[in-house]
Amino acid sequence: MITFPLRQLCLGVKHSALALALFTSNLSLADSTAIINARLYTATTADVSVGSVLFEDGIITEVSDQPLTADHVIDAEGKIVTPGFIGSLNHLGLLEVNAVSESDDSTVEEGDLSFSPVTAFNPESSAIPLARIGGVTRNIVTPGAGTKAFAGVAGNVDLTGDLTLPSSAASAAVVYLWGDQESSRARRLGKIRAALQDRRDNVAKSEADNASEAETAKKATEKEATQNTDNESNSQAGADKQPETKTEDAHSVVESVVERHLDELLAGTLPLLAFCDRPADILQLLALKEEFGLKLIIAGGDGAVAVKEQLAEAQVAVILDALNDLPKSFDNLHASLNNAATLHQAGVTVALAVLSDATHALYQLRFGAGNAIANGLPKDAALAAISQVPAQLFGIQAGSIEKGQSADLVLWENDPFDYTGKASTMWINGEEQSLETRADKLRDRYTQPSKLPPAYVK
């Protein structure tokens, strides 16, 4: 048995404890980062021409027009810093190759409000780094159109690529009213209205039944209190009575999820994200919103300009692709490059998205914003349309450079709304992210001189 002098052992423990305290202290103090001398595009009411932003533990803690101090200080040298952009209306992380059905988890034929495709989100998708180079730090993934009225629910994910479970909370209930689907739009609208009406009626009936049962129980209790009963006998009878057990099968579990989301829709806490383009369909959705008190968001919305006054009055936001300018179908007769500017001028809240091959072209989100600026949308509104507005619509604590928001930030080499713009550094939740894509790795692999064939080069 090996022994140590007591004094030496105590000194060793003391020194170890001191070293551990210093180490953990350094860790807790090493998290703060300040970006100074930056042109801050804050996506709030006003931009700071030259300023600083400080973040710690993934949260922005201070924004100032003066230099700030931190454990890590980055001199932006007058370059632009924006909030991370937020994508939507796509299947990023759910779809790898369009032509390979085995790689597509975005759509089910018999979908309903229990279908949440975000549970199949793959953070290792090769399309995610591609989105990051376009400044996109978060995304709303949506289910594809099935055969039922509700396609499913959308979900919010960050684009760190970390192997962590995404939030299971629903960001929106999704419906499709496009003309290229099998069933009539009238039938889909009818099913949506019927589902909402049935749930509202059932909730009202359940509340009335509960109130009636409570009143009956109260009267029975009062009656028992006035009677001279044998307490011991009653206690024994109660002890002999076994509690009734309830079992839930898979169908009842699905039904409970559907009912919960219908309740959230009726309460206005869960948005209804409706993909549609025709003005006539938008008017029907506005009537549905008025009837049931829904929080409605129009997705696509090429025809929204024809009913812009009604949308503004109803305070309904529109998410559109600023590059849609061709009447590719009878649904898209109002498509135009100046639609975003027209809606904004009418007082409609506008967000921007990529609708053409959105899963693999999400990096082009900033190009859509740039084209919207070129066609009349104010620059601050264009920035908000790909950051602050989608964050507010879907309840995300990000999308702007202000105290308390997630530290999703992008440092740019040039103007992010110009084709020559390039993201040089990105942070998501305060953690710096890689801006290398699979294409970059393949380029380096096949241009690297080697005596071995490329397949052997790691």
Secondary structure, DSSP 8 states (H G I E B T S, - for coil): -----HHHHHHHHHHHHHHHHHHHHHHHHS--EEEEEEEE--SSSS-EEEEEEEEETTEEEEEESS----SEEEE-TT-EEEE-EEEEEE-TTTBS-TT-GGGB-S--TT--TT--GGGG--TT-THHHHHHTTTEEEEEE-----SSSEEEEEEEEE-S--S-----S--EEEEE--TTSSS-HHHHHHHHHHHHHHHHHHHHHHHHHHHHHHHHHHHHHHHHHHS---HHHHHHHHHHS--------HHHHHHHHHHHHHHHHHHTSS-EEEEE--HHHHHHHHHHHHHHT--EEEEE-GGGGGGHHHHHHHT-EEEE-TT--S--SGGGTT--TTHHHHHHHTT--EEE---TTHHHHGGGHHHHHHHHHHTT--HHHHHHHTTHHHHHHTT-S-SS-STTSB--EEEESS-TTSTT--EEEEEETTEE-----HHHHHHHHHHS--SS-GGG--
